[in-house]
């Protein structure tokens, strides 16, 4: 039963107060009209609780801007563009990435550019620059809950190579301060295909601030490189923006709760406000952390993944590269939200 404005409401009461429930909560499909993002389809979602977010339908159904009661959750950067601007070569991915609350990296590769098995692999893979198809929006009562749901499929395919389909279902409810993502990745072809995935959850100011800290129940953590070693021991705290701050990346091994889920949160103690990502740990046993305190690029990403950032060629050489056989599928479940 929805909880709004300090009380619970039955479906009948809600219908009596609002002839059109879009007055309170809704999903609306719009298009950007300017710049390199012109023509991009976006699903704007608001739940009635002050929680709003947008789904970038032409960018892998990733999550763009998000806010709660006017306070931004997501980090954004002025580079967002439609897929035709995408450059798959080396670091070209970053020239059309505008941040947002969640970016899907994969689905055959993520990480630093490399070459594996004769294939050139650009930064973080292709899926986040691929438009969704068969998009369906559902807004209906299910029992006492008014459910808002957006579903679609994103295909990554190439002749002589992979033919993978990501089916994504994003669900929230009237009165909610969170949403869930249920992903199914299916090998729709007849060749085995590599599968690597990382959910790049990008939090910005005011969630991230010198008054904030990361909370995570974990077994271990280690720095990626020399830059990260300099910040090791303070990876869960944040500094003021600096004018020369090389990125720091840390590899975490989260601990599951009794229900098989891990959760990582960023809490702003001064505002008594924060955001979190919660995920089913079975298929996503690792979490990366991207910490960048650079002025104008002030962000921390929490990144559930099926690997720590490792060259795909090395995974293949060591016999650890996950392959999806013809017809095989794998599922992932995540939840992102806010608390205060």
Beta strands, then each sheet from edge to edge (+ up, - down):
strand 1: 3-4
strand 2: 7-8
strand 3: 26-31
strand 4: 41-46
strand 5: 51-56
strand 6: 62-68
strand 7: 71-72
strand 8: 102-107
strand 9: 114-116
strand 10: 119-121
strand 11: 133-142
strand 12: 145-157
strand 13: 163-173
strand 14: 178-187
strand 15: 193-194
strand 16: 196-203
strand 17: 212-216
strand 18: 218-223
strand 19: 248-254
strand 20: 261-268
strand 21: 273-280
strand 22: 286-294
strand 23: 297-305
strand 24: 323-324
strand 25: 329-339
sheet 1: 1+ 2-
sheet 2: 3+ 4- 5+ 6- 7+
sheet 3: 8+ 16- 23+ 22- 19+ 18-
sheet 4: 9+ 10-
sheet 5: 11+ 12- 13+ 14- 25+ 21- 20+ 17-
sheet 6: 15+ 24-
end
